[in-house]
Amino acid sequence: MMLVNLVSLRPPVPFGGGKKGARSVVTEAFYDLDDVYDMNFIDFFGGSGLLSQWALEAGFREVVYNDFDDYLGRIRYFNSPRHIEYINWLRWYFYEANGLEPTSRVPDELAEPVRRRVLEEFAKCEEDGLDPSVYEYPILRPVAHQMRPYDSDPRQNRNCIVYTAARVAKSKPEKDNWCAGAKVESTDYRELLRKYPITENTVCSIDPPYPDTESFAYTGAVTLNDIGSLVEECLDKKAKVMVYGNKGSGIYNLMMTKFPTLKVCEFRLATFNKDPFDYLYRNF
C-alpha cells in the first residue's frame, strides 16, 4: 500500500470555502486509488490550492491547479513584514481595542463605527498601493456579516465579507513553496477540459463555488447545471471524480439525483453558518 501523508493543515492565507476539514476523507480516497504516482490530478476550481497541495504531497505524477481567483497573487503580498504588521493592527482595532474576543459578535452600537473604519482602511490600502482584497480575510466573520446590511454597493460588501475565521500571520508561513511543482492555470474550468487529457488515469477534483454563495465573493459564477455537466463529462471519459458540496448549496441533491451510485463521504467543517457538514462524492 502506498504511503499518503497529507502534511498541510491549512492554506497560508485563509480562503472562503476551504476544505481543511476534508483531510481525512481525502486521505482515505487517495488510499483507495491503485497508484497515484501514475495518475494526474486536475483541480478545476483551485481556490486556495489546498486540494492541489495535498495531491502534490500524495505524489501524483502531475497536478494542475486552476488558480482562477489569483490566490497565489494574494500570498505574495504576505512576503512583506509590512503586511503582517497591517493585519495585526486591523485585528487589534476590531477586537482588542473594543475588549472583544475574536469569535464574539460585535455589539450593535459598535457596528456602524467599525463599518466606517473598515472602509477607511480599505481606502488607505489602495492609496498605499496595496491590494484591499488581501485584507478581506483578517476581518472576522462576526464583523463582516454584521456589516453586510449597511452597504448596497457590491464592491464595498465584497471587501467586508469573510467566510472563514481569520488568523494572524505571526510568522512567515510556507507560502513560498505553496503548490510548488503544480502546473498553475488561471482560466475558466472549461478550458482545462480542452487543454488536458481526461482519462482513466485522471482524478478530476471538482470543488466549485457553491451556488448559494454570494457571487461577488468569487471570480465568476457556476450553476448547478454547470457542475452536473462537468461531472458527467469527466465520468464519460472514465476519470476518477472527487466532487464537493453541501446540502444548502443544492449540490447534495444534484449528486443524489443525477449520480446516485457515487460514494458519499461526510466530513465536518471547521467553520459554518447552519449546517456543520459537507460531503465528498467519488466514483472509486
matplotlib code that plots the C-alpha trace (Angstrom):
import matplotlib.pyplot as plt

x = [0.0, 1.3, 2.0, -0.3, 0.9, -1.1, 1.0, -0.6, -3.3, -4.5, -3.5, -1.1, -3.8, -7.4, -9.8, -13.6, -14.9, -11.6, -11.6, -9.2, -12.0, -11.9, -8.3, -9.4, -11.8, -9.4, -6.6, -9.0, -9.8, -6.2, -5.5, -8.3, -6.5, -4.3, -1.3, -1.3, 2.3, 0.9, -2.1, -2.8, -4.8, -6.8, -8.1, -10.8, -11.7, -8.5, -9.4, -6.7, -4.8, -5.2, -6.5, -3.7, -1.2, -2.5, -2.3, 1.4, 2.1, 0.4, 2.8, 0.5, 2.5, 1.1, -1.0, -2.9, -4.0, -6.5, -5.9, -8.8, -9.1, -5.3, -4.8, -1.1, -1.1, -2.7, 0.0, 2.8, 1.5, 2.3, 6.0, 6.5, 6.5, 4.6, 1.5, 1.8, 2.0, -1.0, -3.0, -2.2, -3.2, -6.5, -7.2, -6.2, -8.5, -11.6, -11.3, -8.7, -9.3, -13.0, -12.4, -13.9, -12.9, -12.1, -15.0, -17.6, -20.3, -19.6, -22.3, -24.8, -23.6, -20.1, -21.1, -21.5, -18.2, -16.4, -18.0, -16.8, -13.3, -13.1, -14.0, -11.5, -8.7, -9.5, -9.3, -5.9, -4.8, -5.4, -3.7, -0.7, -0.6, -1.8, -4.4, -7.5, -8.7, -5.9, -7.3, -10.8, -9.6, -8.2, -11.7, -13.5, -16.9, -19.0, -17.9, -18.2, -21.7, -23.0, -21.6, -23.4, -26.8, -25.2, -24.0, -25.7, -22.5, -21.3, -17.7, -17.9, -19.6, -17.0, -14.3, -16.2, -17.4, -15.4, -16.4, -13.7, -12.3, -9.1, -5.8, -2.8, 0.2, 2.7, 5.5, 6.2, 4.4, 5.4, 3.8, 7.0, 6.6, 2.8, 1.7, 5.3, 5.5, 2.0, 1.1, -0.7, -3.5, -5.9, -8.7, -12.3, -12.7, -13.9, -10.6, -9.0, -11.2, -9.9, -6.3, -5.6, -6.5, -9.1, -8.6, -9.0, -5.7, -7.0, -8.5, -10.9, -11.2, -14.4, -14.9, -16.9, -18.1, -21.4, -24.4, -25.9, -22.8, -22.8, -21.5, -19.3, -17.2, -15.8, -14.5, -17.3, -20.3, -21.1, -24.6, -25.8, -26.2, -22.6, -21.5, -23.6, -22.4, -18.7, -19.2, -21.0, -18.2, -15.5, -17.4, -18.0, -14.2, -13.7, -12.0, -11.9, -14.0, -14.0, -16.8, -17.6, -20.8, -23.2, -26.9, -27.6, -25.9, -28.1, -25.1, -26.1, -29.5, -27.9, -25.4, -28.1, -30.4, -28.2, -25.3, -26.8, -24.1, -21.3, -19.8, -20.8, -18.2, -19.3, -16.9, -17.2, -16.5, -14.1, -16.4, -20.0, -23.3, -26.1, -25.0, -21.7, -21.3, -20.0, -19.7, -17.2, -18.7, -16.5, -16.7, -13.9]
y = [0.0, 3.4, 6.0, 9.0, 11.7, 14.9, 17.3, 20.7, 21.5, 24.8, 27.2, 30.0, 32.7, 31.9, 31.4, 31.1, 27.7, 25.9, 22.1, 21.6, 19.7, 17.1, 15.9, 12.5, 11.7, 12.9, 10.7, 7.8, 8.5, 8.7, 5.3, 3.8, 4.7, 2.0, 4.1, 7.9, 8.0, 7.1, 9.4, 13.1, 15.4, 18.3, 20.8, 22.5, 25.1, 25.5, 28.2, 28.2, 25.3, 23.1, 20.1, 20.6, 20.8, 17.6, 15.9, 17.0, 15.6, 12.4, 12.1, 12.4, 12.4, 15.7, 18.2, 21.0, 23.8, 26.2, 29.4, 31.3, 33.7, 34.5, 33.1, 32.8, 36.6, 37.2, 35.1, 37.2, 40.2, 38.4, 38.2, 41.7, 42.3, 45.5, 43.4, 41.2, 44.4, 45.8, 42.6, 42.6, 46.2, 45.5, 42.7, 44.8, 47.6, 45.4, 43.3, 44.1, 47.8, 47.1, 44.5, 41.7, 38.1, 37.3, 35.0, 37.2, 39.3, 43.0, 44.9, 46.8, 50.1, 49.4, 48.0, 51.4, 52.9, 49.7, 49.7, 53.2, 52.5, 49.3, 51.3, 54.0, 51.4, 49.7, 53.1, 53.6, 50.3, 51.4, 54.7, 52.9, 50.7, 47.6, 45.2, 45.6, 42.1, 40.7, 42.3, 40.8, 37.9, 39.5, 40.8, 38.1, 36.6, 38.4, 41.9, 41.1, 39.6, 42.5, 44.9, 43.3, 45.1, 48.6, 48.7, 48.1, 48.6, 45.1, 46.2, 47.5, 44.4, 42.2, 43.9, 43.2, 39.6, 36.8, 33.1, 31.8, 32.8, 34.6, 34.1, 36.4, 35.7, 36.0, 34.4, 33.8, 30.5, 28.0, 30.3, 30.4, 26.7, 26.6, 24.4, 24.4, 21.7, 22.1, 23.4, 26.6, 27.8, 30.7, 30.1, 29.0, 25.4, 24.5, 25.4, 22.8, 20.2, 21.2, 21.5, 18.5, 14.9, 13.3, 9.6, 6.7, 7.8, 11.3, 12.4, 15.3, 17.4, 19.4, 21.9, 24.7, 27.9, 26.8, 28.3, 29.6, 31.7, 35.5, 35.6, 38.7, 36.7, 34.7, 35.4, 34.2, 32.1, 28.4, 27.0, 23.5, 22.7, 23.6, 21.4, 18.5, 18.8, 18.8, 15.8, 13.9, 14.7, 13.5, 10.3, 9.7, 9.9, 7.2, 9.6, 9.3, 12.2, 13.9, 16.3, 18.5, 20.2, 20.6, 20.3, 24.0, 24.6, 22.2, 20.1, 17.3, 17.0, 17.2, 14.4, 12.2, 12.6, 12.6, 10.5, 8.2, 5.5, 7.7, 7.0, 9.8, 10.7, 13.1, 15.5, 18.3, 21.8, 23.9, 27.0, 27.0, 29.0, 26.5, 23.1, 21.8, 19.1, 18.9, 16.0, 14.4, 12.3, 9.9, 7.0, 4.9]
z = [0.0, -0.9, 1.8, 1.8, 4.2, 3.8, 5.9, 5.2, 7.7, 6.1, 3.4, 4.2, 3.8, 4.7, 1.9, 1.9, 1.3, 2.1, 2.6, 5.5, 7.3, 4.5, 5.1, 6.5, 3.7, 1.0, 2.6, 2.5, -1.1, -2.1, -0.4, -2.5, -5.7, -7.3, -7.7, -7.5, -8.8, -12.3, -12.1, -12.9, -10.6, -12.1, -9.6, -11.7, -9.0, -7.2, -4.6, -2.0, -3.6, -0.6, -2.5, -5.1, -2.3, -0.8, -4.3, -4.5, -1.1, -2.0, -5.0, -8.1, -11.3, -12.4, -10.6, -12.3, -10.0, -11.6, -9.6, -11.2, -8.2, -8.2, -4.7, -5.3, -6.0, -2.6, -0.9, -2.5, -0.6, 2.7, 1.9, 3.4, 7.2, 6.3, 5.5, 8.6, 10.7, 9.0, 9.6, 13.3, 13.6, 12.0, 14.4, 17.3, 16.2, 15.6, 18.8, 21.4, 21.3, 21.9, 24.6, 22.4, 21.9, 18.2, 17.9, 19.6, 17.9, 17.7, 19.7, 17.6, 18.9, 17.6, 14.2, 12.5, 13.7, 12.8, 9.4, 8.7, 9.9, 7.8, 4.6, 5.6, 6.0, 2.7, 1.0, 2.6, 1.3, -2.2, -1.6, -0.4, -3.5, -1.5, -2.7, -0.4, -1.4, 0.7, 3.8, 3.4, 5.5, 8.6, 9.4, 11.3, 10.3, 13.0, 11.9, 8.2, 8.5, 10.6, 8.1, 5.1, 5.5, 5.7, 2.1, -1.1, -3.1, -4.0, -4.1, -0.5, 0.6, -1.2, 0.9, 4.1, 3.8, 5.1, 5.1, 7.4, 10.8, 10.2, 12.0, 12.5, 10.3, 13.2, 11.2, 7.5, 6.7, 4.0, 1.3, -0.9, -1.5, -1.7, -4.6, -5.9, -8.5, -9.8, -13.2, -12.4, -14.6, -14.3, -16.6, -17.0, -15.9, -19.4, -20.9, -18.7, -20.3, -23.7, -22.7, -20.6, -21.5, -19.2, -19.0, -16.5, -15.0, -14.2, -10.9, -11.5, -8.3, -8.5, -5.6, -7.2, -5.6, -4.1, -5.9, -2.7, -2.0, -2.9, -6.4, -5.8, -3.3, -6.2, -9.7, -11.9, -11.1, -11.5, -11.7, -10.7, -14.3, -14.9, -12.1, -13.3, -16.8, -15.7, -13.5, -16.3, -18.9, -16.5, -15.8, -19.5, -20.0, -17.3, -15.0, -11.2, -9.8, -6.4, -6.0, -3.0, -2.0, 1.0, 1.3, 1.4, -1.9, -3.9, -4.8, -2.4, -4.1, -7.5, -6.8, -5.1, -8.0, -11.0, -9.7, -7.1, -7.4, -6.2, -2.8, -0.3, 2.4, 5.1, 6.9, 9.4, 8.5, 10.6, 10.3, 9.3, 9.4, 9.8, 8.6, 10.1, 7.4, 3.9, 1.6, -0.8, -3.7, -5.6, -8.0, -6.6]

ax = plt.figure().add_subplot(projection="3d")
ax.plot(x, y, z, "-o")
ax.set_aspect("equal")
plt.show()
